[in-house]
């Protein structure tokens, strides 16, 4: 059986992994976790060919737990039960490390089957997925796992891997190459951050080019261009990175430019990046339209759900509807600014005990001279409102939310100004 070159070159240590320096570089979070020897449940999220399976395999080799592997595309409930049956036996005295590839294909029931064992620690989960886990992974598993986002690898980081591929073929298969620098550059950039695709292109270039009279295989830029696959992450001819495109997409919606927003949506969909198109659209509806038109949030959510159900190419239709709606809607980031201001105070230690009248207890200790909850139930008062302190004493005068200048929020402001000024 012929083993693909990418499999033969799969890194065996963390230092051999190409890219992902933000996760596995010196003193970076995932590397520190790996070196600590204490493994939490983890979900690796990112495009294909960027090292998710490789890193998971390296971690698995370093553990003293029984390693079990499942693939979400083929595994069923019976496979899960077979793994669970090994717990507390001589086969798995220290528990089980389950590597679950393509977790997005596990249905809710299958994920729930694992939950009890993940929660108590008898099974440690390392799952990988190419889809956004916040859409596809059961919330209870997400809350018990740490999500690490793997990113497309930069072309400059892929160049050494491509060169290593040609060198391996020379040493192991006796091939003799003459490589045009532009060929190396093209293979490294045309793969769009997918290292596996780049290595497969190396093998394809080598096998499809006949040696000359001197036995030399000349790999030209033209050969590379004709054989390298168009990448789903290569968003335009200039090789702009993924985050440049999604940033332009969201900023065009925020700037109320439907033509630009549709253009960038088109780039994402042409590249097959449906999850990013959906996620940024949902963020923009909440962050940038927000309270100026609050009903846009369930409307956009319905459009996103429809797109994910339909898949490409039909997904373009509900997404285009929602993108144009976001662009043409009034804008307000008042709630977004408000929650960020509140979080800033919390992170800076500006907080305090919950006021007595808001606490979820209805009795006082003997040391409290002023017994009683003293909560005022707003619905028993005119217009369902009565002045009352809700914030802790230390920040009782804090102001986080300011009404936006749009019609919706100004109508709410006028209503509450009338009600509250009347009572004060």
C-alpha positions in Angstrom: 0.0 0.0 0.0 1.3 3.4 -1.0 1.4 5.8 2.0 0.7 9.4 1.0 3.7 11.7 1.4 1.9 14.0 3.8 1.4 11.0 6.1 5.0 10.0 5.9 6.1 13.5 6.8 3.6 14.0 9.6 5.5 15.7 12.6 6.3 13.6 15.6 7.0 16.4 18.0 5.5 19.8 18.8 8.6 21.5 17.5 8.2 19.9 14.1 4.7 21.2 13.6 4.4 23.9 10.9 2.6 27.1 11.9 0.2 27.7 14.9 2.9 29.6 16.8 0.1 31.5 18.6 -0.8 28.1 20.2 2.3 26.0 20.4 5.2 28.6 20.4 7.3 29.0 23.4 5.2 30.0 26.5 2.0 29.8 24.4 -1.2 28.4 26.0 -1.5 25.0 24.3 2.2 24.3 24.6 2.2 25.0 28.3 -0.8 22.7 28.8 0.9 19.9 26.9 4.1 20.3 28.9 2.2 20.4 32.2 1.1 16.8 31.7 -2.4 17.7 32.9 -4.8 17.6 30.0 -8.2 19.3 30.1 -10.9 18.4 27.6 -10.0 20.2 24.4 -11.6 21.1 21.0 -9.4 22.0 18.1 -11.2 24.2 15.6 -9.8 25.3 12.2 -9.6 24.5 8.5 -8.2 21.3 7.1 -4.5 20.6 6.9 -3.3 23.0 9.6 -2.2 20.5 12.2 -5.2 19.7 14.4 -4.9 15.9 14.0 -1.1 16.0 14.2 -1.1 18.0 17.5 -3.8 15.7 19.0 -1.8 12.6 18.0 1.4 14.1 19.6 -0.5 14.8 22.8 -2.0 11.3 22.8 1.4 9.7 22.6 2.6 11.6 25.7 -0.3 10.4 28.0 -0.4 7.3 30.1 -4.1 6.9 29.4 -5.6 4.3 27.1 -5.9 6.0 23.7 -9.1 5.4 21.7 -9.8 7.0 18.4 -13.1 7.7 16.7 -14.2 9.6 13.6 -17.5 11.3 13.7 -18.2 10.4 10.1 -18.3 6.7 10.8 -18.6 6.1 14.5 -21.9 5.3 16.2 -23.4 4.9 19.7 -22.1 1.3 19.8 -18.6 2.5 19.4 -19.0 4.9 22.3 -20.5 2.2 24.5 -17.5 -0.1 23.6 -15.1 2.7 24.8 -17.1 3.3 28.0 -17.1 -0.5 28.7 -13.3 -0.3 29.1 -13.4 2.1 32.0 -12.3 0.7 35.4 -10.8 -2.4 33.8 -7.2 -3.6 33.3 -7.4 -2.2 29.8 -7.8 1.4 31.0 -6.7 1.6 34.7 -5.9 5.4 34.4 -8.9 6.3 32.3 -9.3 6.9 28.6 -8.1 9.6 26.3 -10.6 9.8 23.4 -9.5 11.4 20.2 -12.6 12.3 18.3 -12.0 13.6 14.8 -14.8 15.5 13.0 -16.9 15.9 16.1 -19.4 18.0 14.1 -20.8 14.8 12.7 -21.8 13.4 16.1 -25.4 14.1 16.8 -26.7 15.5 20.1 -27.5 12.1 21.6 -24.0 10.7 20.8 -22.4 13.7 22.4 -24.6 13.4 25.4 -23.5 9.8 25.8 -20.0 11.0 26.4 -20.9 13.9 28.7 -21.3 12.0 32.0 -17.8 10.4 31.6 -16.2 13.6 30.5 -17.6 15.5 33.4 -16.1 13.1 36.0 -12.8 12.9 34.2 -12.8 9.1 33.4 -12.7 10.1 29.7 -10.6 13.0 28.5 -11.7 14.3 25.2 -9.6 15.8 22.4 -11.9 16.6 19.5 -11.2 18.3 16.2 -13.5 20.0 13.8 -13.4 22.1 10.7 -16.7 23.7 11.6 -17.3 26.4 14.2 -17.9 24.4 17.4 -20.2 27.0 18.8 -22.6 26.0 16.0 -22.0 22.3 16.0 -20.9 21.1 19.4 -23.4 20.4 22.2 -23.3 23.3 24.8 -22.7 21.0 27.7 -19.5 19.6 26.1 -18.4 23.1 25.1 -18.7 24.4 28.7 -16.4 21.6 29.9 -13.8 22.0 27.1 -11.2 24.5 26.1 -11.5 25.6 22.4 -8.3 26.3 20.5 -8.6 27.9 17.1 -6.1 26.7 14.5 -5.4 29.1 11.7 -4.4 28.8 8.1 -0.6 28.6 7.9 1.2 31.5 6.3 3.0 30.8 2.9 6.4 31.7 4.4 5.9 29.0 7.1 4.9 26.4 4.5 8.0 26.9 2.3 10.3 24.8 4.6 7.7 22.0 4.6 7.5 22.0 0.8 11.3 21.9 0.6 11.4 19.1 3.1 8.9 17.1 1.0 11.2 17.3 -2.1 14.2 16.4 0.0 12.4 13.4 1.4 11.6 12.2 -2.1 15.2 12.5 -3.1 16.5 10.6 -0.1 13.8 7.9 0.1 12.9 7.4 -3.5 16.1 8.3 -5.3 14.6 11.2 -7.2 16.8 14.1 -8.4 15.1 17.5 -8.6 15.8 20.9 -10.0 13.4 23.3 -8.4 12.5 26.7 -9.7 12.1 29.1 -6.7 8.8 30.3 -8.2 7.5 26.8 -8.1 8.2 26.4 -4.4 6.6 29.8 -3.8 3.6 29.0 -5.8 3.0 25.6 -4.1 3.3 27.3 -0.7 0.9 30.1 -1.5 -1.7 28.3 -3.6 -2.5 25.8 -0.9 -4.1 28.6 1.1 -2.6 27.7 4.4 -3.3 23.9 4.1 0.0 22.2 4.7 -1.3 18.7 3.8 -2.5 20.1 0.4 1.0 21.6 -0.2 2.7 18.3 0.5 0.3 16.5 -1.7 1.1 19.0 -4.5 4.8 18.2 -4.0 4.2 14.5 -4.5 1.9 15.2 -7.5 4.5 17.5 -9.2 7.2 14.8 -8.7 5.1 12.0 -10.0 3.8 13.8 -13.1 7.1 15.2 -14.4 9.4 13.0 -16.4 13.1 13.2 -15.7 15.3 14.6 -18.5 18.2 12.7 -20.2 20.4 13.4 -17.1 17.8 11.9 -14.8 16.8 15.3 -13.4 13.2 16.1 -12.7 12.7 19.8 -13.4 9.8 21.3 -11.4 8.9 24.6 -13.0 6.4 27.3 -11.9 4.2 26.3 -14.8 4.1 22.7 -13.6 3.2 23.9 -10.1 0.5 26.2 -11.4 -1.1 23.4 -13.5 -1.2 20.9 -10.7 -1.8 22.7 -7.5 -5.4 22.7 -6.4 -7.3 25.9 -5.9 -7.6 26.4 -2.2 -10.8 27.1 -0.3 -8.9 29.5 1.8 -7.4 31.5 -1.0 -9.8 34.3 -1.1 -8.5 36.5 -3.9 -5.7 36.7 -6.4 -3.5 38.8 -4.0 -3.5 36.1 -1.4 -5.3 38.1 1.2 -5.5 36.3 4.5 -8.7 34.9 5.9 -9.1 37.6 8.6 -8.7 40.4 6.1 -11.7 39.2 4.2 -14.0 38.6 7.2 -12.9 42.0 8.6 -13.8 43.8 5.3 -17.1 41.8 5.2 -18.1 42.9 8.7 -16.9 46.5 8.3 -18.9 46.9 5.1 -22.1 45.8 6.8 -21.3 48.2 9.7 -20.7 50.9 7.2 -24.1 50.3 5.5 -22.6 49.4 2.1 -24.6 46.5 0.7 -22.5 46.3 -2.6 -19.2 45.9 -0.7 -20.8 43.5 1.8 -22.2 41.3 -0.9 -18.8 41.3 -2.7 -17.0 40.1 0.4 -19.8 37.6 1.2 -19.3 36.3 -2.4 -15.6 35.8 -1.7 -16.3 33.8 1.4 -18.9 31.6 -0.3 -16.8 31.1 -3.4 -14.1 29.9 -1.1 -16.6 27.6 0.6 -16.2 29.3 4.0 -19.8 29.2 5.0 -19.1 29.2 8.8 -17.2 32.5 8.7 -19.9 34.1 6.6 -22.6 33.0 9.1 -20.7 33.9 12.2 -19.7 37.4 11.2 -23.2 38.2 9.9 -24.6 37.1 13.3 -22.0 39.2 15.2 -22.8 42.3 13.0 -26.5 42.0 13.6 -26.0 42.0 17.4 -23.1 44.4 17.6 -23.8 47.0 15.0 -27.6 47.0 14.4 -28.5 46.0 17.9 -31.2 48.0 19.7 -31.8 50.2 16.7 -33.8 47.3 15.2 -33.7 44.4 17.8 -35.9 42.1 15.8 -33.1 41.8 13.3 -31.3 39.3 15.7 -33.9 36.5 15.4 -34.4 37.3 11.7 -30.6 36.9 10.9 -30.5 33.8 13.1 -33.2 32.3 11.0 -31.3 33.2 7.9 -28.1 31.6 9.2 -30.0 28.5 10.3 -31.5 28.2 6.8 -28.1 28.7 5.2 -26.5 26.0 7.3 -29.4 23.6 6.6 -29.3 24.2 2.8 -25.5 24.2 2.4 -23.8 25.7 -0.6 -24.6 26.9 -3.2 -28.2 27.6 -2.1 -27.0 29.1 1.3 -26.0 32.2 -0.6 -29.7 33.2 -0.9 -30.8 33.6 2.7 -27.3 35.0 3.6 -27.6 37.6 0.9 -31.1 38.6 2.2 -29.7 39.0 5.7 -26.6 40.9 4.6 -28.6 43.5 2.7 -31.0 43.8 5.6 -28.1 44.4 8.1 -26.6 47.0 5.7 -29.9 48.9 5.3 -30.9 48.8 9.0 -30.3 51.7 11.4 -27.2 51.2 13.5 -26.6 51.2 17.3 -23.8 49.8 19.4 -25.2 51.1 22.7 -25.7 47.7 24.3 -22.2 46.6 23.0 -20.6 49.6 24.6 -22.6 49.0 27.7 -21.5 45.4 28.3 -17.9 46.2 27.6 -18.0 49.1 30.1 -19.6 46.7 32.7 -17.0 44.0 32.0 -14.2 46.6 32.3 -15.4 47.6 35.8 -15.7 43.9 36.9 -12.2 43.1 35.6 -10.8 46.1 37.5 -12.4 45.0 40.8 -15.2 47.5 40.8 -18.0 45.4 42.2 -19.4 44.5 45.6 -22.0 42.5 47.5 -25.4 42.1 46.0 -27.8 44.5 47.6 -29.9 42.8 50.4 -33.2 43.4 48.6 -32.0 41.5 45.5 -30.6 38.5 47.3 -32.2 35.1 46.9 -32.8 34.6 50.6 -35.7 35.7 52.8 -34.3 35.6 56.3 -31.5 37.3 58.2 -29.0 36.2 60.7 -29.3 37.2 64.4 -26.4 39.7 63.9 -28.5 41.8 61.4 -30.3 44.6 63.4 -32.4 45.6 60.3 -34.1 42.4 59.4 -36.1 42.0 56.2 -35.6 41.8 52.5 -37.3 45.1 51.6 -37.6 44.2 47.9 -40.1 46.4 46.1 -42.0 44.3 43.5 -42.3 46.7 40.5 -45.5 45.2 39.1 -47.4 46.3 42.2 -46.7 49.9 41.4 -48.1 52.3 38.8 -46.5 51.7 35.3 -44.7 48.7 36.8 -41.8 50.7 38.1 -40.6 52.0 41.5 -37.2 53.6 42.3 -34.9 51.0 43.9 -31.2 50.4 44.2 -30.0 47.5 42.0 -26.2 48.0 41.7 -23.9 47.1 44.6 -23.2 50.0 47.0 -19.6 50.5 45.7 -20.8 51.3 42.2 -24.4 52.3 42.8 -24.1 55.4 40.6 -22.3 53.6 37.7 -23.6 54.3 34.2 -23.1 51.7 31.5 -25.9 52.1 29.0 -26.7 55.3 27.1 -29.7 55.5 24.8 -28.7 55.5 21.1 -29.9 58.3 18.9 -32.1 56.0 16.7 -35.9 56.0 16.6 -36.3 52.8 18.6 -34.1 53.7 21.5 -35.2 57.3 21.6 -38.8 56.1 21.9 -37.8 53.9 24.8 -36.0 56.9 26.4 -39.0 59.2 26.0 -41.2 56.5 27.7 -38.9 55.9 30.6 -38.1 59.6 31.1 -41.8 60.2 31.5 -42.3 57.3 33.9 -39.2 57.8 36.0 -39.3 61.6 36.3 -42.9 61.3 37.4 -41.9 59.0 40.3 -38.8 60.9 41.5 
